[in-house]
């Protein structure tokens, strides 16, 4: 797993052996079981997550119904808003699959950044990329029909179809599970 991490980091910065060892000494790697809630609504946290293997999702509970807003899979990073705002979380984060996550906290990140300033450069670049990606995803969601959203997902994240339960996928697309079934049937009929 550490090779996956170091390969990812190498896209942004070059690490010395000392820097690699410093990262490994932090005990960042965690195996987490499917169904585990990493963060609950109302909970405060200092933890950030990086998915090495598996899938986690972000969801709200509104009027007793789960509303999925994001899925994070291999090589995706997530720092919950509550970490940055130092407020209780407004949403849940849970594992959709058995996952291997890097879990860090603000203190660890400060310590590494002060010892090795290049990590701060990498984090800034990664944050910029994530912000741009989220803006594009948000714009696409707001300006597209449910069918276009589904087709976009098939194109950009086809793995989610096999990995995520249908009711969570439907929620992510902003529709009911029955609508997703009809939408799939309509798309299949168009192909035939």
C-alpha positions in Angstrom: 0.0 0.0 0.0 2.8 2.4 0.7 3.9 2.1 -2.9 0.5 3.3 -4.1 0.9 6.3 -1.8 4.4 7.1 -2.9 3.5 6.8 -6.6 0.6 9.2 -6.0 2.9 11.7 -4.2 5.5 11.5 -6.9 3.0 13.2 -9.3 3.5 16.3 -7.2 6.8 16.2 -5.4 9.9 14.0 -5.1 10.5 12.4 -1.7 13.8 11.6 -0.1 14.1 8.4 2.0 13.9 10.5 5.2 10.6 12.0 4.0 9.2 8.6 3.1 10.2 7.2 6.5 8.8 10.2 8.3 5.4 9.5 6.6 5.5 5.8 7.4 6.3 6.6 11.1 2.9 8.4 11.5 0.8 5.2 11.5 -1.5 6.6 8.8 -2.7 3.3 7.2 -6.0 1.9 8.5 -8.2 -1.0 7.4 -11.8 0.0 7.8 -14.8 -2.4 7.4 -17.7 -1.9 5.1 -20.5 0.0 6.9 -18.2 1.8 9.3 -19.3 5.4 10.0 -16.1 7.5 9.9 -18.0 10.8 10.8 -21.5 11.3 12.1 -23.7 14.4 11.8 -23.1 16.6 14.9 -19.6 15.1 15.6 -16.5 17.2 15.6 -13.3 15.9 13.9 -9.8 16.7 13.0 -9.4 13.8 10.6 -8.7 13.8 6.9 -9.0 10.8 4.7 -7.2 9.5 1.6 -8.6 6.4 -0.1 -5.9 3.8 -1.0 -8.4 1.1 -1.6 -12.2 1.0 -1.3 -15.0 3.5 -1.4 -16.4 5.9 1.1 -19.5 8.2 0.7 -20.7 11.5 2.1 -24.4 11.7 2.8 -26.9 13.9 4.7 -30.1 12.7 6.4 -32.9 15.1 5.4 -36.4 14.3 6.6 -35.3 10.8 7.5 -34.0 10.1 4.0 -30.3 9.7 3.1 -29.0 12.1 0.4 -25.7 11.0 -1.0 -23.5 13.9 -2.3 -20.2 12.2 -3.1 -18.3 9.0 -3.4 -14.5 8.8 -2.9 -12.6 5.9 -4.3 -8.9 5.0 -4.9 -6.6 8.0 -4.8 -9.3 10.5 -3.7 -8.8 12.8 -0.7 -11.4 14.2 1.6 -11.1 16.7 4.4 -14.5 17.3 5.9 -15.7 20.9 6.2 -16.0 20.5 10.0 -12.2 20.0 10.2 -11.6 23.4 8.5 -14.4 25.2 10.2 -13.9 23.6 13.6 -17.6 23.0 13.9 -19.8 19.9 14.2 -20.3 18.0 11.0 -23.5 18.5 9.0 -23.2 15.2 7.3 -22.0 11.5 7.6 -19.1 9.8 6.1 -19.2 6.0 5.8 -17.4 3.1 4.1 -19.4 1.6 1.2 -16.7 -1.2 0.9 -14.0 -2.6 3.1 -11.4 0.1 2.7 -7.7 0.9 3.3 -7.5 4.6 4.2 -4.8 7.0 5.2 -6.2 8.9 8.1 -4.4 12.0 9.3 -5.2 14.8 11.6 -4.5 18.5 11.7 -1.6 18.1 14.2 0.1 15.4 12.1 -0.2 17.6 9.0 1.2 20.6 10.7 4.2 18.6 12.0 5.0 17.1 8.6 4.5 20.5 6.8 6.9 22.2 9.3 9.6 19.5 9.0 9.2 19.1 5.2 7.8 22.3 3.6 7.4 20.6 0.2 4.4 18.7 1.6 2.6 21.9 2.0 3.2 22.7 -1.7 1.8 19.3 -2.6 -1.2 19.8 -0.5 -1.9 23.2 -2.0 -1.7 21.7 -5.6 -3.9 18.8 -4.6 -6.4 21.3 -3.0 -6.4 23.4 -6.2 -7.1 20.3 -8.3 -9.9 19.1 -6.0 -11.5 22.5 -5.9 -11.5 22.8 -9.7 -12.9 19.2 -10.1 -15.6 19.9 -7.6 -16.7 23.0 -9.4 -16.9 21.2 -12.7 -18.9 18.4 -11.1 -21.2 20.8 -9.4 -21.8 22.8 -12.6 -22.4 19.5 -14.6 -24.9 18.4 -11.9 -26.8 21.7 -11.9 -27.0 22.0 -15.6 -27.9 18.4 -16.6 -30.9 16.2 -16.6 -30.9 12.9 -14.5 -30.3 11.0 -17.7 -27.3 13.2 -18.6 -26.0 12.8 -15.0 -26.3 9.0 -15.3 -24.5 9.0 -18.7 -21.8 11.3 -17.3 -21.3 8.8 -14.4 -21.1 5.9 -16.8 -18.4 7.8 -18.8 -16.4 9.2 -15.9 -17.0 6.7 -13.0 -18.3 3.5 -14.4 -16.9 1.5 -11.5 -19.6 3.0 -9.2 -22.3 1.0 -11.0 -20.8 -2.2 -9.6 -19.5 -0.9 -6.3 -22.4 1.1 -4.9 -25.9 0.0 -4.0 -28.6 1.2 -6.4 -30.4 3.3 -3.8 -27.2 5.2 -3.0 -26.5 5.7 -6.7 -30.0 7.1 -7.2 -29.6 9.5 -4.3 -26.2 10.6 -5.7 -27.9 11.3 -9.1 -30.7 13.2 -7.4 -33.5 10.7 -8.2 -35.5 7.9 -6.6 -34.3 4.2 -7.0 -37.5 3.5 -9.2 -36.6 6.4 -11.5 -33.0 5.0 -11.8 -34.5 1.6 -12.9 -36.7 3.3 -15.5 -33.8 5.5 -16.7 -31.6 2.5 -17.2 -34.3 0.7 -19.1 -34.9 3.7 -21.3 -31.2 4.0 -22.1 -31.0 0.3 -22.8 -34.0 0.5 -25.1 -32.4 3.4 -27.1 -29.2 1.3 -27.6 -31.3 -1.6 -29.1 
